[in-house]
Amino acid sequence: MVAKLTILLFILVCLMVGSLLILLPWTNLGFPGDWTDNYFLNLIVDKSGFETLKTIVSTGWFRGAITGLGIVNLSIAFWEIAYFNDSVEMLDGSNDGKIEAKT
């Protein structure tokens, strides 16, 4: 039972993080704290003196890389959904660490 809840929580976290990483770089919600006007980004730029960091983070290439990480998270979640029973068995230890090839 604990293994099933653990896998379900992992799937939920992967889905949420993946969705946020896909959507947040491209949305402008109109309040401070958006992608390019981020408090933590401004703090890092002020402390480090690395002014070009703000320019790098606002480029389409960087946003695309973050979106790619979101796609990876979503694909992990869908993989875990497809192989849910195998993951539960591996977490429970009921197959003694052996991975069987399905043919």
Secondary structure as GFF3:
##gff-version 3
##sequence-region A 1 103
A	DSSP	alpha_helix	2	23	.	.	.	ID=ss1
A	DSSP	three_ten_helix	24	26	.	.	.	ID=ss2
A	DSSP	alpha_helix	39	48	.	.	.	ID=ss3
A	DSSP	alpha_helix	52	57	.	.	.	ID=ss4
A	DSSP	alpha_helix	60	82	.	.	.	ID=ss5
A	DSSP	alpha_helix	84	92	.	.	.	ID=ss6
###
